[in-house]
Amino acid sequence: MKKPLYLAIILFVLTAFAFKADAQHKGTVKAKIVDAKDVPIELATASVLAADSSLVRTTATDKNGMLNIEGLAFGHYRLMVSQLGLQHKIVPFTLSAEKPVVDLGKLQMEVAVHALNQVDVVGEKAPVTIKGDTTEFNASSFKTQKNDNVEALIKKLPGVDVDKDGKITAQGQQVKKVLVDGKEFFGNDPKAATRNLPADAVKSVQVIDDKTDKAKNTGIDDGQRQKVMNVTLKDDKKSGWFGNITGASGNSDRYLGQFNLNHFDTKRQLSFLFLSNNVNESGFSFEDLNNFAGNGLFDMFSGGGGGGITINMSSSGRVDINGAFSGVGGGLITSHSGGINYSDEFAKGKLKFNASTLSILTRNTVARTSDIQDLPNNLFTNQLSNGNNTSNSYRLNFSLEYKLDSLTTFRLKPVVSTTYKKNYSSLTSGTVDQLADSVNSIRQLFDQSMHSPAIGGQFTFNRKLHNNAGSLNFFVDGNYSANNSDYTNRSNTLFYQGTQPNSNLNQLASQDADVSYLNGTASFVRQLNRIKRISLTMSQGFNVQKQNATQNTLDYNPVTGNYEILNPLYSGLSDNHSHRYTSTVGLSKTNDKFTVNVNMALSELGLSGYSNANNAVNNVGREDWAFTPNASFSLRKNKSGRYAYISVGTDVSQPSATDLQTVFTNTNPLYIRQGNPDLKMSRSFYVNGSFSRFNQKNNTYYNVNASYNTTYNGFSTASSVNGGVTTSRPINVDGNYSMTVGASMGKPTQIKGLKFNTGIYTNMSRNINMINDNRNAVTRFSPNVNAGLNFDRDKFQTSINTAVFYNNAKNSYQSAADRHYWSYNNRMSASVLPVKTLRIFSDVTQSMYRGQPASANTTYYLWNAGIERYFLKGRNLTLSLNAFDLLDQNSGIQRSVTQLGAIQNNQTNTLGRYFYLKLIYKITKVGGPTNRGSGIVIGR
């Protein structure tokens, strides 16, 4: 075991041992909770409060009304018992060495006729309260430091976890949205609220099981629920400014500058952000940017529905999207980004308005070496590629919501974006066989410029019928995008074996493509039986898409020195249309505990395409009808914290028009793609299920999920290899399936502040393809296991996380392509506050690959550390010294397995070891003069 990880584990073991010694001085409190009629009360919330009113432990009574709370340190406490509709019961008690067990006997709770007045007199609120689908935590019951943000607060809530990138998991499910006083906060980005709001401004935190956005837009309750967190503010904190200014400078000319400023009041929200750096830091994770951009980041980088997107995620959560961001270990990135977000309300809250603009400018310099081992074909390729890429993206989106009356709501969300890109790359490649004899050699220069504008949006109309008798709903989503590209492609390919002819390309190509789509749903929901809550649903869905593309490729004329000879093989145009209309009739029954939906759906699908390429005209068309029923069932038991969901159905999919057309692409000299006019519609059958439970008695959550999908006439590929060049075309196959099973669990330990979580996820699949006219079934088995310990106290935080991945692939035809290998990712972080003005922090990540082939086995470590000092009265100024990659092992290694069984190992230039000084000034003016200068921590 390498030294850094070894030292990290020793540190954690010593910490746990220290707390184990303290655990020997623990006590227990017992009680039985009954109502005024001496009937035991099940699932009453019981909280143990310390002398300073901070929450020590919370649990719930069993079916006999019994409480048994163990592991309490000796000292003075109060037991508070609460239940909706009953008065709080507060009983003091003391645990000591002489009396380690206290039995409070039978505690009787009275009806809360004057409960509200009683709470006002006592001045205490229950730490945890359950109201239907909402679990509410009283913020004052959870002790935080003076300058903590909301994220530090919610880390202390029972059943709530926050990972290193700010992703929140509540009761086993990811929190998709964080609201502030019931409203979206700065573009619906959860971390915008949790990392920018001060903890002492919060009155309570609510965890809500809410309907999905799809259910709200269409009016059709499918029984699914998503976790939403609502942060309610104290009345005297609902105005102010907060943010930070960051500047950093290091060796090797490394720098970072960041600015974040926010303002909010009861109606208005205003946010500014800016980042500039050359340390491969986007400043934001994928979710940060996607949420800030109104869930439209895919359109920003693909041009809106037509372009491909390559996303790589690092262990730190940073993302590389088409080379625009990094931190993954690929390339040297310089990026500049800035945005403004503004929200307001008018007409007494009937009209809500939001607008945001986001600009991202990046430059990426990449040098990559690749080792490709194609054992099935006994081919071994070494490649060296270099590239300089720039991407400038600009986006503007709006959101308007107008409540015409208590029954009618309109929502409009238009989006406009444009992206400019320049990509220049060079490639040198050589392939040999098992005898080290040359198979081919390639040299390529590729220079491309692109412009991708896009415009689109969403419109929603919801009209409730009187007396909750039903609703009328209409939702539509549309987008138009273009991708205009010009490139020169100069390559020289020599083949030493096989029948492939040598080629020497020098071409200028112009590509113009535009894509548009429109999809939506109109639905009518009518209640048939109010008592039994049975409803009829009728809906009409539509999806219409259009794709046009033109490419002109000119060969270089050495006589005139110009590109002027039209190459018909790689020139042409296409005009493709597709549509799907789905009529659905369904019945649903719902109550407070469960929802059942049964839907009968009939779809009409069609596509038509025209292409003129390679001196050939192609006309393709398809018209199909398909019966696609589906059903779902969900069960909710609020008091016991159980939730179960299962859905079953069938669906169909048509091939794209481009897959039907015989069009060649040659931008990758080693991969040639063709179309297939004989493709048919595919049909899939699926079943999905999940079960989760949050146990109030011990604050433990469980989550289990599974899915199965099988496809007939599924889409696959037929490939052939000749001289190291792969030619591929799409085909239909039967027998494809995929199955997933996953489970996770989290719970607190007997040690205060220490949480444990673990999970397992397994994927099994079979995919059929054709290789050199032979049927090959690829069966994959890919389980992974993860576990973590998180310890959070006022002055010390640490976490250990480990993840183990196993990949096994077997091939029915080419057993030489069978692969099995392991990958490991272990991480430890620690932070200590020895004094109020000083923090020391460090994190170590270990990445390992083990398996076939042994020559590809590798291990490397990424060790970062730093120390920071706080200045000024409110600790608003922070100076830190930071070290990145102390061991200088950031190798930028990535491994992947191709569809044909080849292993590809890439090593990309990336940042090595460097040191930098960072200065952060926290701007805080929240809640008027009494809170001025308190300071908050804003981290990314």
N, C-alpha and C positions, 0 to 999 in steps of 0.2 A: 504494500500500500504506500502510495506517495506521501511525502511528509506533510503538505498543507492539509489534506483531508484528514490525515492521522491526527494532527494537532487539533483540528476542528472537532473531531469526535471526542477526543480527550476532554476538551473544554466543555462540551455538552454533558458528558458523563459526570464530570466534577460538579457541574451546576446541579444536575439531578440528584447527586449524592448529598449535596448540601441541603437540599430541600427534603430529602428523605430523613435526614437527622431531625429536621424540624417537625416532620410528620409524626414523630414519636410522642409529641405533646398535643394530641388531638382529642376532641370530645364529640359527643352525640347529643342531639335534642330530639325528643319524641313528643307526640301529641295525637289526639283524636279529635277531628273536627265534625261537629254536628250542627243541625239547624235548631230552630226554636222548638220543634217537635221531637227532638232527640234522634232525628234521622241522619245517618252518616252522609256527608257531602263529598261526592267524588269529583276529582279534578279541580278542587279549589287551589288557587295559586298561593303558595307559601314562600315568603322571602325572609332570609336572615340578614339583618342590617347591623353594621358595625356602629361604634359609638359616634362616628362622624356622619352617619346615615348612608354611607356608601354600601352598595349591595355586595354581600359576601357569597350567598348561595340562593338559588331559587329552585323550587321543585313543585310537585302537585300531589294531592292526596290520592290514595288508591280507592278502590270501590267500597272499602270499609271506612273511608274517611281518615285513614292512618297516615301519619308522617313519621319518617325516620331519617333524619339528616345527619350524616356522619362526616368525619374529617374536618371538624371545625377547630381552629386553634383556640387555646385557652384564652378567655377574656370575657368582656361584657357585651351582650347583644340584645337585640329586640327581634321577636318573631312577629311578622305581619302576615296575616291571612286575609285574602280578598276573594270575593266571588261576585259576579254580576248580580245586582238586585239585593245584596246583603251588605251590612255595615262591615267595615274593616275591623279585624280583631288584632290588637297589638299587645304583646306580652313580653316584658323584659326577662332575661335569664342570664346566668353566669356559669361558665365552664371553668374548672380548675383541676389541679392534680388531685385535690381531695374529693371533688365531685365531677368526674369526667362525663357522666351521663345524667342528663336532666330530662325527667318525664313530666311534661306539663299537664298530663291527664286529659280530661275531656274539656274542649273549648267550644262554647256555644256561640253561634253567629245569629244576630237578629236581622229582621227585615229592614232594609235601608229606607225607612220612611223619611228620616231626616239625615240621610247619609251625606248629602252635599254640604249641609251646614256643619256636620261633624268634622268632615275633612278640612273645611276652612278653619275650624277652631284648632284642630290638632296640628294643621300645617304640613301634613304628610300625604303623599300620593303613593299608591301601590307601585312598586318597581315594574311589575309586569301585569298587564291586563289583557284578557282575550275577549273580543267583541265580534262574534260571527266569524267572518273571513279575515279579521284584522287582529294582529298581535301588537300591542302598544307597549313600548318601553319608556319609562319616565327617565329623562336624561339626568336629572339631579341625583339619581340613585347610583350612577356609575361615575366614579371619580376620574377626572382627567387633569392634565397639567394646564398651566395658565395659557400657553400658546398652542395647545393641541387643536387640530382640525377635526372635522366630523368623522373622517376615516379612523382616527385614533379612538373616537368614542364608540363607533359601531363594532370595532374589533373586540370590545369588552362585552358586547351583548350576547346572551346565551343563544346558542344555535346559529350564530352568524360568524362567518369566516371572511377574511379579506386577504387575497394573495399579494405577492410583491408588486404586481402591476395594478393593484387597485380593483381587481375583479371581485365582486361581492357574491357570496353564496349564503343564502338564508334558508335554514331548515332543509339543506340538501339540494336546493335548486338555485340556479344563477339568477341574480337580480338584474332584470333587463332595463329597468328605468328607475331613476331617483327623482322624485318630485320635491319641491319646496313649497310648503303650504298648499299642496294640492295642484301646483302648476309646474309645467316643464321648466327646467332651469338651464339656460344657456345651451339650447340645441339638443336637449335630451341626452346629454353625455353624463352617465352616472358620476364619473370622477370630477366633473366640473363642480358639482355640489360637495362631494365628500372631501375633496382636497382643497377647496377654496373657502369653505365656510368655517368660522371658528366654532369649536365645540361649545363654548360657553354661551353662544347665541341660541342654542337648541333647547326647546321645551320638551319635545318627545320625538321618538322615532317609531314609525308604524311600518310593519311588514304586512302587506296586503296580498291576498290571492285574488288577482284581478282577471277579467276576461282578456283574451288576446286582442290585438289591434284588428285582426281579421274579423273576429266576431263582432267588434264594435262597428266596423265599416259596413259589414253586410247585414247585421242584425240577426245573424244565425248563430245561436249559442251551441258550439260543438262540444262543450263540456271541458275543454282545455282551460287551464289557468296558468298565468305567469306571475312571477314574484315581482311586486312593485314596492319600493320603499318610499315613504313620505316623511320628510323632515319638517316638523312644525317648529316655527321660531317663537321665541319669547316676544311679547308685545312690544317691549322697549328696544328690540334689536332689528326691527324691520326697516332699517334705512342705513346707508353708509357706503363707504368705499373700501376695497381691499384688493391686494395683489402683491406682486413682487417684481423687483428688477435684479437680474442676475448677469454677472460678467465673469468670465473665466479665461485664463491664459496659461499656456504650458510650453514645454519644450517642443522642438520640431515644429514651431510656428502653429501649434494647436490653439484654437480659441472657441469660445462659446458665448453668445449673448442672448438673453431671454427677457421678455417683458410681458407681464400679465396684470391687467387692471380690470376690476369689476365694480359695478354699482348696482344696487337693488333697493327697491322700496316696495310698498304694498301693490303697485301696479307695474312698475317699469323695471326693466333689466337691461344692462349695458355691459358688454364685455369686449376687451381688446387683448389680442395676443400676438406675439412676434418672437421669432427664433432665427438665429443665424449662427452657423458653426461649421467646422470642418473635422469633427470628431465622430462622424458616422452616427450622429444622434438626431433622430427625427423629433425628439421631444415628446412624441405621442405614440401610443400603440395604435394598432389598426382600428380598434373600437373607438378610441379618442377621435380620430379623423373621420371615421364613417359617421359617427353620431353628430359631430359638429357640422358635417356636410349633409345632414338630413338623410342619412342612410343611403347616400348616392355616390359613395366613393368608387364603386365598380364602374359607374357610368363615366366618372371623371377620368379614369385611367384606361378604359376600353373604348372611349368614344361613344358609349351609350348602347350597349347591347350587341354590338357587332364584333368588337375586338377581343382577342384573347388576353387573359390576365394571368400572370405568374406571381404567386405569393409565397414567400418564405418567411417563417417565423422563428425567431431565436428563442433560446431558453429564457432570456430576459423579457420576452414579450414584444421586442421591437420587430418591426416588419419591413420587408423589402417588397414593394409593389412595382413590378415592371422596371426595377432598377431605380425607382424614384426615392426610395428610402433604404436605409441599411441599419447596421448594428448587428446584422446576421453573421458577419464575417466575410463579406464579399465586396471587394472594391474599396476605394477611398472616396468618400462622399463629402461634398460641400453643399449645404442646403440653406435656403432662406425661405421662411414661411411667415405669413401674417394673416390675421383675420379679425373681423368685427362682427359681433352678434348683438342685435337690438330687439327687445320685446316690449310691448306696451298694450294697454287696454283702453277702450273707448266705449262711450254710450253705456256707462254704468256696468261695464263688464260684459256687455253683449257682444262686442267686437274685440277679438284678440288678434294681435299682429306680431309677427316675428320676421326678421330679415337677417341674413348673415352672408358674409363674403369671405372667401378663403383663397389665398394665393400661395402656391408652392413652387419654388424654383430650385432645381437641383442639378448638380454636375457630378458624374460618377466616372472614375478612372479605374478600369478593371484589367488585371492580368491574371489569366487562369491557365493552369496545366491540368489536363485530364488524362486519366488512365482508364481505358475501356477494355474489359476482358470478356470477350464473346466466346466462352468455352464451347457452346453447342456447335459453333461453326469454326472453332479453332482459329479465331482471329483476335489479334491483340493490337490495339490502336493507342498511340500517344498523340496528344494534341496540345498545341500552345496557341492561346488566343489573347488578343489585347483589344481593348475598346475604350472609347471616350464617348460618353452619353450625356446629353442634357435634356431636361424636361421642365417645361414651364406650364403650370396649370392654373387656371383662374375659374372660380365658381361663385355664383350668386344664386341664393335660393330664398324664397319667401314662404310664409305660412299665414293664412287668414282663416279665422274661425268666427262665424257670425251666428248667434243664437237669435233667430227671428222671434220666437216665443218659447214658452216652456216645453213645446212639443217638437219644434223644428230647428235643425242645425245644419249649416253649410260649412264645408271646409275646402280650402283651395291651397295647393302647394306647388307653385311653379318653380322651375329650376333652369338655369342657363349656365353653361360651362364651355370652356375652350382649352385645348392643350396643344402646345408646340413641342416637337421633339426633334433631336438630331442624334443619330447613332452612327458611329464610325468604328469598324472592327476589322481586325486582321486575323487570319486563321492559317496555321501550318499543321498538317496532319499526316501521319504515316501509319500504315497497317502492315503487319507481318503475320505469317501463319505459325503453326507450332514448330516448324523447322527454322524459324527466323528468316524465311525467304519473304521478300517484299511482295505485297499484294496490291497496294496502291499508295500514291502520295498526292497530297492536295495543298495548294496555296490559294488563298482567297482574300480579296479586299472588298469590303462591303461598306457603302456610304449612303445613308438614308436621311431624308427630311420628311417630317409628317406634321399635318395640321388636322386636329380633330375637334370641331365644334359640336355642341349638342344643346338641345332644348327639350324640355318635357315638364311633367307635373302630374299631380293627382287632384281629383275632385270627388268629394263625398257629400251625399245628401241623406239625412236621416229624419224621418217623420214618424213620431209615435202616434198611435191611435188613442182616442179617449178611453179612459178607464183601464189603461194598460191592456187593451184588447189586441194589440199587435203593433206592427210597424211597417212602413214603406222605406226601402233603402236602395241607394244607388251609389256605386263606387266605380271609378274609372281611372286608369293609370296609362299614360302614354309618353312616348319619347321619340325624338328624331335626332339622329346623329350622322355625321359624315366623317370619313377618314380619307384624307388626300395625302398621297405619299409619292415621293420621287426617290429613286435610288440607282446607284451604279453598282453593278455586280461584276467583278473581275476575278476569274478563277481559272486555275490550270490543274487538271486532274489527269494523272497518268496511271494506267492499269497494267500490272505486270503479269496477272493471271486472269483466267476467265475470258468471257467474250465481250465484256464492256469495251466500247471504243474510247480512246482518249478524247478529252474535250478541252477546249481553250475558249473560255467565254470572256467577252468584254461587251457588256450590255448596259443600256440606259433604259430604265423602266419607269412608267408613270401609272399609278394606281389611284382610281377615284371610286370610292364606295360610299353608299349611304344606307342606313338601316332605320326603319321606323316600325313601331309597334303600338297597338292599342288593345288593352284588355280591361275587363271590368265585369261587374255583376249587378243585376237588378233583381231585387228580392221583395217578396211580400210575405209577412209573417202574421198569421191570424190565430188567435187563441180559440180553440174549439170547446174546451171545458175549463172554466176558471177554477173550479174546485180541485180537479185532478191535474190542472196545469198541463193540458195536452194542447199542442199547437201544430198547425199545418204551415208548411213552408213551400213556397213556389219561387223558383229563381231561374233566371236566364243569364248564362255566362257567355262571354265572347273573348276571343283572342285572335287578333289579325296582325300579321307581320309582312313586311316588304323589304327585300334586299336587292339593291342594284350595284353592279360593279363593272368597272371598265379597266382594262390593262392594255397598255401599248408598250411593247418591248422592242427596242431598236439595237441592232448589232453595230459594232464599231466598223467603220470603213477606213482601212489604213491608207487608202489612196487619197481620200479627201481630208482625213483626220477628223471626221465627224461621225456622230451616231445617227445613221440615216437608213439603215437596211432593216425593214420590218421583219421581225422573227415571228412567224405565224404560230409556232408551237407554244409560245408563251405570251400570246396576245389574244385579246378577245373581249367579249362583254357578256354579262348575264343579267337577267331580270327575273327575280323569283318572288312568289307570293305564297303565303300559307294562311289558313284560318281554322278556327275550331269554335263551334257553337254548341253549348251544352245546356240542355233543359233538365231541370231537376225538380222533383216533387218529393217532399219528405214529411215525416211525422216526428215530433219530439215530445218527450215528457220530462219535466224538470221539477225539482223541489229543492229544499235546502240541503239535501244529502246527495242526490244523484241527478244525472242528466242522461237521457237515452235519445239517440238520433238514428233514424233509418231513412236512407235516401235512395230513390230510384233515378238514375241519370242516363240520358241518351245524348250521345255526342255525334255531330257531323263534322268530319275533318276533310280538308282538301288542301292541295298544293298544286301550283303550276310553275313551271320554270322554262325559261328560254336562254340558251347560250349559243354563242358563235365563237368558237375557239379552235385552234389547230386546223383551220380550214374545214371545220365541220360544224353543222348546225344541229343543236340538240333541243328537242322539245319534250318535256316530261310533264306528267300530270297524274294526280291521285285524287280519288274521291272515295271516302269510306264512312260507314256508320258503325258505331260501337255502343254497346250497353255497358255502363260503368257504375254499378251500384256500390254503395259504401255504407257502413254503419259504425257508430262509436258509442261507448258507454263510459261514464265517469262516475266515481263514487267519492264523496267528500264527507268526512266526519270531523267537524271542526274541533270538538272538545278533545277527541283522542288524537288529533293531528294526522289522521290517515287520509291519503289521497290515492286513488287508483284510476287508471285510464287505459282503455283498449280500443283500437280501431282496426277495421278490416275492410278491404275493398279491392277493386281492380281498376287498372287504367291502361290507356293505349298511348302510343307515340308514333308519329310518322317520321320518316327520314327527312333530312333537310334537302332542299333542292340542289344545293351544292354537292351533297354526297351522291346525288343521282346523276350529276353531269360529269362527263369525261374531260376534266380539266387538270392540267399538270402544274405542279409548283417545283421550283428548282433553287430556292434561296438557300436550302441546306444541301450541299453536294452529296452528302451521304444518305439522304432520305428523299425519295420521290413519292409523291402522293397522287393517286388517281381517284376518279369517281366510279359509281356503279349504278347504271340505270335500272337494274332489276331488284333493287331493295324493296322490301315490303314493310307494312306497318307492324310494330311490335306490341305485345300485350304483356302486362305484368300483373301479378297478384301479390298483395302485401298484407301483413298483419303486424301491428305495433302495440306494445303494451308497456306500462310503467306503474310502479308502486312506490310510494314514499310515505314516511311517517316521521313526525317530530314528537318525541316523547317528552312531555312536559315534566315528568317526574324526575328524570335525570338529564334533561337537556341534550338528549342524543337524537341524531337524525339518521335515517336509513333511506336509501334510494336504490331501486332495482329497475332496469329497463331492458327490453329485448325487442328485436325486429327480425322479420324474415321477408325476403322478396325473391320471387322467381320470375323469369322472363321467357316468353316464347317468341320466336322470331326476333331475338335480341340483336342489337347491332354490335358487330365485332369487326375484325380485320383479317384479310388474307395477305400474307407477306412472303416475299421471296428475296433472297440475298444472292447477289452476283458481283464478284470482285469487291466485296466489302460495302456495296451500295444496296440499301434496302428499298424495295418498291412495295407500296402498300395500297390496298383498296378496301372500302367497307363491304361487309357481307352480313347476311342474316344467319343466326345460329339458334339452336334450341339447347336447353340445359344449363343456362347461366343462372346462378343464384347467389345470394349473399345473406348472411345471418350475423347478427351482433347480439351480444349479451354483456351487460355491464352492471356493476353494483358499487355503491360507495357508502361510507359510514363515517360519522364524526361525533366526537363526544369530549366533554371536559374530563380531566382527571381529578384525583383527590388534591393535587397541588394547585393552589390558586393561580390562575392565569395560564395554566398549561392545558392545551387542547391537542387531541390526537385525531387524525383523519387517515383513511385508507380507501383505496378503490381498485377495482379490477375491470378491465375491458377486453373483450375477445371478439375478433372478427374472423369469420370463416366464409370463403367464397369459392366459386368455380366459374371460370371464364373460358369459353371455347374460342380458339382462333385456328387459322390455317397457316401452316408454315411449309413453303415449297410443296403445296398441294397435299399436305398431310394434316389430318385433324389432330389438334393438340389441346388437351384439357389441362388448364393450369389451376390447381387446387392450392389455396393459400390458407394458412392458419397463423393468426397474428395476435397473440395475447399480450397484454401489458399490465403490470402491477405498479401501483404507486402508493407511497405512505409518507406521512409528514407529522412532525411535532412542532407546535408553535407555542412559545412561551412569551407572555406579554405582561410585564409589570411596569410600574411607574418609571424605574430607572434602568431597567434591563430588558431587552427583547432579543430573542434568538429563535431561529427556525432551522430544522433539518428536513429536507425533502429528498426522496429517492424515487426513481422511476426506472423500471426494467422492461425492455421491449424484446420480444422474440418474433422473428419472421421466418416462416417455413413455406417454401413453394415447391410443389411437385408437378412435373410435366409428364403427361401420358405418352407423348411422342418423343421428345428430346430430353431424356433423363439427364443429359449432360448439363442442362440448364437448371436442374434442381438446386435450390439454395436454402440454406438455413444459417442465420447469424443472429447475434445478440447485440443490443445497444443499451448503454447505461447512461443515465444522467443523474448525478448526485450534486446536491447543492446545500451549502450551509451559509447562513448569514447571522451576524450578531451585532448588537448595538448596545453600548453601555453609557450611562450618564453619571460619571463619578462625582461631578458637582453640577450645580444648576446651569452653569455657563459653558460646559464642555461635554462634547459627545465624541466617542470613538466608535467606528463602525468598520466592518469588513465582510466580504462574502467570497466564497470559493465555489467554483463549479468544476466538476470532473465529468468529462465526456469520454466514453470508451466504446469501441467496436470490437466484437469478437465473432469469429466464425469463418465461413468460406469466402474467399480463399484466405489462408493464414497470413499471406504476405500483405493483406490489406488491413490487418489488425493495427489499431492505433489507440493511443491514450493521450489526452492533453488536459491541462488545467488552466482555468482562467481565474486569477486571484486579484480582486480589487480591494482597496482599503482607503481609509481616510480619517481625518480628525477635524472637528469643527468647533469654533469658539463663538459664543453669543455675546453681543455688546449692546449697549444702550439700556435704558431703564426697563423697557418692555421686551428686551431681547429681540429687537426688530432687525438688528444687523448681524449677519453671520459671515465669518471668514473661515474657509476650510482649505486644507491641503489634501489633495486626492491623488491616488495612484491607480492607474489602469494596467492590468495584465503584468503584475509584478514579476512573474516568472518568465515573461516574454515567450509564451507558448500559444498565443492566439493564432492558430494555423490556418483558419478558414477552410477546414476540411469538411466536405459533404459527400455522402454516399447515396446512390440510388440504384434501383434495378429496373431495367427496361422491360417492355412487354415481351421481348424475345429472349429474356433470360440473361442478358449481358449486365455485368456489374460495372458501374461508372463511378469512379472516385475523382472528385474535383478538389483542387487546392487553389484558393483565390487569394490574391494580395489583400491584406487587411491591416488595420492598425496594430502595431506592436506596443511594447511598453512605453508609457509616457506618464508624466506628472504634470499637474496643473493646480493653480490657485484659483479659488472661486469666491466671489463676494456676492452675497444676497442681501438685499434690503427689502424688508416686508412692509408694505403700505397697508395700514389698518386704521380705519375710522368708522367703527361700527357702533350704532346705538347711541350716538351723541357723545358729549364731552366726558361722561363718566367712564367711558370705555376706551378713550383715546390712547393710542400707543400700546395696546395690549399685545399686538403682534400675532400672526398666525403662520403656520408652516405650509407652504405650497410646494409639493413635490411632484415630479413626473418620472 
